[in-house]
Amino acid sequence: MTGQKKFLKNAAVLSLGGLVAKAIGIWHRLALAAELGGYGAGLYQLSYPPFVLLLALTSSGVPAALARLIAGRGAGREAGIMRSAFSLFLPAAVAAALAMALLSLPVSRMHAMPALVPCFCALAPALLFVVPLSLLRGFFQGRGEMLPTAFSEVMEQLVKTLGCLVLLPGAASPADAAVRALLSVTLSEAVTLAMLLPGYFRCPRLPAFPLRRGRLWREVSPVMASALVLPLSGLADSFVLVRLLGGGSAAVAAYGLFAGSALTILGLPAAGCSGLATAAVPMLGARPQHRGREYAMFALGVTMLLAAPCALGLLLFAPLVTDLLCPSLAQGERALLILMLRTGAISSALLAGVETLASCLAGMGRARRAAAAMCAAVVVKFALQLLLVPARSVCGAVIALDGCYLVAFLLDFVYTCGKKRKHKRACHDHDHRIGNTAGRSLPARVPGAAVGADRIGTQRISCGSDAYRGGDRL
């Protein structure tokens, strides 16, 4: 199977799983909207940004980084990476769960909402399960096995929805219902992890020395930084937007409509293309750097081919989409959601492109550039929010989102198409260098080199390749 065909097959599996999970998630949100009401949904949404931030600090980007490392090392030789990953990130998961519980009081005081305290405590244990789950996903993706990731995404949503169906009917108030809904999230992560672990232990692995945790962290941290920017932005939005909207229960309800309904629907095209972004990482990680741009442009082209028609559909058929996905909204909320969907339709396509390009940059070892692009985009978003939200209410936040993803997309595209000057210079210097310390430490010669010639080099030094690092890319 050729590289592009295998990529499309893996992407199809992940995208199908993502679409099924998203469909279940939409039905789950419909049930929540009916049970929680505006205030309960606001509490539910306000509990998520600190959780997502702590999750990003402990594991966001880790599946992509592990997939790249494992794909480069070769099948069966990932045991050392996984031992180091578990020893590094499991303690971080415990610390994050404790931090989530401890943050409940100060955050509830900042929002002047004591009801947030039990919400935070109900969601905190989920971190103990999400972090190892992300490690297992990276393990399977690096081996080219995308089915476990797709299966786990579907199971997360399914168990969470079933948990809500069981727990919500007995709620005494909207605040109590929000706590029960968040408990179902924790339950879903625990069950999904339990289902994925047996497959991990059944995988054959060759003996391997653990990778140094410092070296693993250097590989993971740029990808994590890139994935951390948006959760930080979402956390800031939960404070900034509520205050820019005037504060109080009405502002919380408007934020809940924006974060819970509009962003969910606008993210559907990106969810449908998520398999392309995920499958791109091991595909690029297992290939020479100079072929990265070719595969990245192929992945982007397929992504936009799928996402652009979806964005056009949101623009033209926003009322129909609203009636299908959010039928229980009041008339005023329905009109506001339709306006937000039409305003942010371009964001739905841009977000899909940004996710694919960011994953390609991570697979090419350029995650720092993706992080820099997203930081610049978030700065633009906050500037536009300060200008537009006071004048145009929550629709100003949607326009700011359009500007954010446009800047991120353009910068990621430029970074992906650009060449690595250092790599090019190293290849040019192959014909002029007589040798160096690193080169002499590796006895292998470039094929075709004359015996006894002064110009003895290695592919590792001359072209920046990992092929001759003692038989191991790491």
C-alpha positions in Angstrom: 0.0 0.0 0.0 1.4 3.4 -1.0 2.0 6.1 1.5 -0.9 8.2 0.4 -3.3 5.3 0.2 -2.4 4.2 3.7 -2.7 7.8 4.9 -6.2 8.0 3.4 -7.2 4.7 5.0 -6.0 5.7 8.4 -7.7 9.1 8.0 -10.9 7.5 7.0 -11.0 5.3 10.1 -10.3 8.2 12.4 -12.7 10.6 10.6 -15.5 8.0 10.7 -14.9 7.5 14.4 -14.7 11.2 15.0 -18.0 11.8 13.1 -19.8 9.1 15.1 -18.4 10.5 18.3 -19.4 14.0 17.3 -23.0 12.8 16.4 -23.3 11.2 19.8 -21.8 14.3 21.4 -24.4 16.5 19.7 -27.2 14.4 20.9 -25.6 14.5 24.4 -25.6 18.3 24.3 -29.2 18.4 23.2 -30.1 16.3 26.2 -28.0 18.6 28.4 -29.6 21.8 27.0 -33.1 20.3 27.8 -32.1 19.2 31.3 -29.7 22.0 32.5 -31.3 25.1 31.2 -29.3 28.3 30.5 -27.8 28.6 34.0 -26.9 24.9 34.4 -25.3 24.9 30.9 -23.3 28.0 31.9 -22.0 26.3 35.0 -21.1 23.2 32.9 -19.2 25.4 30.4 -17.4 27.5 33.0 -16.1 24.3 34.6 -14.4 23.1 31.5 -11.7 25.8 30.7 -9.6 25.1 33.9 -10.0 21.4 33.2 -8.9 21.8 29.6 -6.0 24.0 30.6 -4.7 21.4 33.2 -5.2 18.6 30.6 -3.2 20.7 28.1 -0.4 21.2 30.7 -0.2 17.4 31.3 -1.0 15.7 28.0 -2.2 17.9 25.1 0.0 17.2 22.1 1.4 14.1 23.8 -0.4 11.7 21.4 1.0 13.5 18.4 4.6 13.6 19.8 4.5 10.0 20.9 3.1 9.0 17.5 6.0 10.8 15.8 8.6 9.2 18.0 7.2 5.7 17.8 6.8 5.9 14.0 10.4 6.9 13.6 11.8 4.2 15.9 10.0 1.3 14.3 7.5 -1.3 15.2 8.1 -3.2 18.4 10.8 -0.8 19.7 8.5 1.6 21.5 8.6 0.0 24.9 11.3 2.4 26.2 9.4 5.5 25.0 6.2 4.3 26.7 7.9 3.5 30.0 9.5 7.0 30.1 6.2 8.6 29.1 4.2 6.9 31.8 6.8 7.7 34.5 6.8 11.4 33.3 3.1 12.0 32.8 1.2 9.9 35.4 2.6 11.9 38.3 1.6 15.0 36.3 -1.9 13.6 36.1 -2.2 13.2 39.8 -0.9 16.8 40.4 -3.4 18.1 37.8 -6.3 16.4 39.5 -5.4 17.9 42.9 -4.9 21.3 41.3 -8.4 21.1 39.7 -9.9 20.4 43.1 -7.9 23.2 44.8 -8.8 25.7 42.1 -12.5 25.3 42.8 -12.7 27.9 45.6 -10.7 30.7 44.0 -12.3 30.3 40.6 -15.8 30.2 42.2 -15.0 33.4 44.1 -13.8 35.1 40.9 -17.1 34.3 39.2 -19.1 34.9 42.4 -20.7 31.5 41.9 -20.3 29.0 44.8 -22.1 26.4 42.7 -18.9 26.0 40.7 -17.1 24.2 43.6 -18.9 20.8 43.4 -18.7 21.1 39.6 -14.9 21.3 39.7 -14.6 18.5 42.2 -16.8 16.3 40.0 -14.6 16.8 37.0 -11.2 16.7 38.7 -10.8 12.8 38.8 -11.2 12.7 35.0 -7.6 14.0 34.7 -6.4 10.7 36.3 -7.8 8.8 33.3 -7.5 11.2 30.4 -3.7 11.5 30.7 -2.9 7.8 30.4 -5.6 7.5 27.7 -3.8 10.1 25.6 -0.5 8.1 26.0 -2.2 5.0 24.8 -3.6 6.8 21.8 -0.2 8.1 20.9 1.2 4.5 21.2 -1.4 3.1 18.8 -1.1 5.9 16.3 2.6 5.6 16.2 2.2 1.9 15.3 -0.2 2.9 12.5 -3.2 1.4 14.3 -5.9 4.1 14.2 -8.9 1.8 15.1 -8.2 2.0 18.9 -8.2 5.8 18.8 -11.4 5.9 16.8 -13.0 3.3 19.1 -12.0 5.2 22.3 -13.4 8.5 21.0 -16.8 6.8 20.3 -16.8 5.1 23.7 -16.1 8.4 25.5 -19.1 10.0 24.0 -21.4 7.0 24.4 -20.6 6.3 28.0 -20.9 10.0 28.8 -24.3 10.2 27.2 -25.5 7.0 28.9 -24.3 8.4 32.2 -26.3 11.6 31.8 -29.4 9.6 30.9 -29.0 7.6 34.2 -27.9 10.5 36.5 -29.7 13.6 35.3 -33.4 12.6 36.0 -32.8 12.6 39.8 -31.2 16.1 39.9 -32.8 18.5 42.4 -31.7 21.8 40.7 -29.9 23.0 37.6 -26.6 23.3 39.6 -27.1 19.7 40.8 -27.7 18.6 37.2 -24.5 20.3 36.1 -22.6 18.3 38.8 -24.1 15.0 37.6 -23.3 15.8 34.0 -19.7 16.4 34.9 -19.6 13.2 36.9 -20.6 11.4 33.7 -17.6 12.8 32.0 -15.3 11.3 34.6 -17.1 8.0 34.3 -16.7 8.0 30.6 -12.9 8.5 30.7 -12.5 5.7 33.3 -14.5 3.2 31.3 -12.7 4.1 28.0 -9.2 3.7 29.6 -10.3 0.3 31.0 -11.3 -0.8 27.5 -8.1 0.3 25.8 -5.6 -1.1 28.3 -5.9 -4.8 27.3 -5.1 -4.0 23.7 -1.9 -2.2 24.8 -0.7 -5.1 26.8 -1.4 -7.5 24.0 0.9 -5.7 21.5 4.2 -7.4 20.9 7.2 -5.2 21.9 10.9 -5.8 21.5 13.2 -5.1 24.5 14.3 -1.5 24.6 16.1 0.8 27.0 13.9 3.6 28.4 14.2 6.9 26.7 15.6 9.6 29.0 12.8 11.7 30.4 14.6 14.9 29.7 15.0 13.9 26.0 11.4 12.8 25.9 10.3 16.2 27.3 12.4 18.0 24.7 10.5 16.1 22.0 7.1 16.6 23.6 7.2 20.1 24.9 7.0 22.0 21.5 4.0 19.9 20.5 2.4 20.5 23.9 3.1 24.2 23.7 1.3 24.3 20.3 -1.7 22.4 21.7 -1.7 24.6 24.9 -2.4 27.9 23.3 -6.1 27.3 22.5 -7.0 25.9 25.9 -5.4 29.0 27.5 -7.4 31.1 25.2 -10.6 29.3 26.1 -9.8 29.8 29.8 -9.3 33.5 29.2 -12.5 33.7 27.2 -14.5 32.3 30.1 -13.4 35.4 32.2 -13.1 38.1 29.5 -16.3 37.4 27.5 -18.5 37.1 30.6 -17.3 40.5 31.8 -17.4 42.1 28.4 -21.0 40.9 28.1 -21.9 42.7 31.3 -21.7 39.9 33.9 -24.5 38.1 35.7 -26.7 35.2 34.7 -27.6 36.7 31.3 -24.0 37.0 30.4 -23.4 33.4 31.6 -26.3 32.2 29.4 -24.9 34.1 26.4 -21.5 32.6 26.9 -23.1 29.1 27.3 -24.8 29.6 23.9 -21.6 30.7 22.3 -19.3 28.1 23.8 -21.7 25.3 24.1 -23.7 25.5 20.9 -22.1 27.9 18.3 -18.5 26.6 18.8 -19.7 23.0 18.8 -21.5 23.3 15.5 -18.8 25.4 13.9 -16.3 22.7 14.9 -18.2 19.9 13.1 -16.2 20.3 9.8 -13.0 20.1 11.8 -14.2 17.0 13.6 -15.0 15.4 10.3 -11.5 16.1 9.1 -9.8 15.3 12.4 -8.6 11.9 11.1 -6.6 13.7 8.4 -4.8 15.8 11.1 -4.1 12.8 13.4 -3.0 10.4 10.6 -0.6 13.1 9.2 1.7 12.9 12.3 3.0 9.3 12.0 3.0 9.6 8.2 5.4 12.5 8.3 7.3 11.3 11.3 8.3 8.1 9.4 9.5 9.9 6.3 12.5 12.0 5.3 12.1 15.7 6.0 12.4 16.8 2.4 9.2 14.9 1.6 7.2 16.5 4.4 5.9 19.4 2.4 4.6 17.1 -0.3 2.5 15.0 2.1 1.5 18.1 4.1 0.0 19.8 1.0 -1.8 16.6 0.1 -3.3 16.4 3.6 -4.3 20.1 3.5 -5.9 19.7 0.0 -8.0 16.7 1.2 -9.0 18.6 4.3 -10.2 21.7 2.5 -12.0 19.6 -0.1 -14.1 18.3 2.8 -14.3 21.3 5.0 -15.1 24.1 2.5 -18.5 22.6 1.3 -19.4 22.1 5.0 -18.7 25.8 5.7 -20.7 26.9 2.7 -23.6 24.7 4.0 -23.5 26.3 7.4 -23.6 29.8 5.8 -26.6 28.9 3.5 -28.6 26.6 5.8 -27.9 27.9 9.3 -31.6 28.0 10.2 -32.1 24.4 9.2 -28.9 23.3 11.1 -30.1 25.2 14.2 -33.6 23.6 14.1 -32.1 20.1 13.6 -29.3 20.4 16.3 -30.8 22.8 18.8 -34.6 22.5 18.6 -35.3 23.4 22.2 -33.9 27.0 22.0 -36.2 29.9 22.6 -36.9 32.2 19.7 -34.4 34.9 20.7 -31.7 32.3 21.3 -32.4 30.6 18.0 -32.1 33.9 16.1 -28.8 34.7 17.9 -27.4 31.2 17.2 -28.3 31.5 13.5 -26.5 34.8 13.3 -23.4 33.4 15.0 -23.3 30.4 12.7 -23.4 32.6 9.6 -20.8 34.9 10.9 -18.5 32.1 11.9 -19.0 29.8 8.9 -15.6 30.7 7.5 -14.0 29.7 10.9 -15.3 26.2 10.5 -13.2 25.7 7.3 -10.2 27.6 8.6 -10.2 25.6 11.9 -10.0 22.3 9.9 -7.1 23.7 7.9 -5.3 24.9 11.0 -5.6 21.6 12.8 -4.2 19.7 9.8 -1.4 22.1 9.2 -0.4 22.2 12.9 -0.3 18.3 13.0 1.8 18.4 9.8 4.2 20.8 11.4 4.4 18.6 14.5 5.1 15.5 12.3 7.8 17.5 10.5 9.5 18.5 13.8 8.3 22.2 13.5 5.8 22.3 16.3 7.4 25.5 17.7 6.3 27.3 14.6 2.7 26.1 15.0 2.8 27.3 18.6 4.1 30.7 17.5 1.4 31.0 14.8 -1.4 30.2 17.2 0.0 32.7 19.8 0.0 35.5 17.2 -3.6 34.5 16.2 -4.8 34.5 19.8 -3.4 38.0 20.3 -5.4 39.1 17.3 -8.5 37.4 18.7 -8.3 39.2 22.0 -7.7 42.6 20.4 -10.8 42.1 18.2 -12.8 41.0 21.2 -12.0 44.1 23.1 -13.1 46.2 20.1 -16.1 44.3 18.9 -17.8 42.6 21.9 -19.0 45.8 23.6 -20.5 47.0 20.4 -21.8 43.8 18.8 -22.3 41.6 21.9 -21.5 37.9 21.5 -21.4 38.1 17.7 -18.3 40.2 18.1 -16.6 37.2 19.7 -17.5 35.2 16.6 -15.9 37.8 14.3 -12.8 37.7 16.5 -12.7 34.0 16.1 -12.7 34.4 12.3 -9.7 36.7 12.5 -7.9 34.3 14.9 -8.2 31.3 12.6 -7.4 33.3 9.5 -4.1 34.5 11.0 -3.3 31.0 12.3 -4.0 29.4 8.9 -1.9 31.8 6.9 1.1 31.5 9.2 0.9 27.7 9.4 0.7 27.6 5.6 3.8 29.7 5.2 5.7 27.7 7.8 4.7 24.4 6.2 5.7 25.5 2.7 9.0 27.0 3.9 12.2 25.1 3.7 14.5 24.4 6.6 17.6 26.5 5.9 19.7 24.6 8.3 18.8 21.3 6.6 19.6 22.7 3.2 22.9 24.2 4.3 23.9 20.9 5.8 23.3 19.1 2.6 25.3 21.7 0.7 28.2 21.5 3.1 28.4 17.7 2.5 30.8 18.3 -0.5 33.0 20.8 1.4 33.4 19.5 4.9 36.4 17.3 5.7 34.9 15.9 8.9 33.9 16.8 12.5 33.7 15.1 15.8 30.2 13.9 15.4 31.0 12.6 11.9 34.1 10.7 13.1 32.1 9.0 15.8 30.1 7.1 13.2 32.1 4.8 11.0 29.5 4.4 8.2 30.4 6.0 5.0 28.1 7.5 2.4 27.3 4.9 -0.3 29.6 5.5 -3.2 32.4 7.2 -1.3 35.9 6.3 -2.4 38.0 4.2 -0.1 40.7 6.3 1.6 39.2 9.6 0.4 39.5 12.5 2.7 35.8 13.4 2.5 34.3 10.8 4.8 30.9 11.8 6.0 27.7 10.2 7.3 24.2 10.8 6.3 23.4 11.9 9.8 25.8 14.9 9.6 25.6 15.7 5.9 21.9 15.8 5.5 20.4 16.0 8.9 18.9 12.6 8.7 18.3 10.3 11.6 19.2 7.2 9.7 22.6 6.5 11.3 22.0 7.3 14.9 23.3 4.0 16.1 20.4 2.2 14.4 17.8 4.2 16.3 16.2 7.5 15.4 16.1 8.5 19.0 
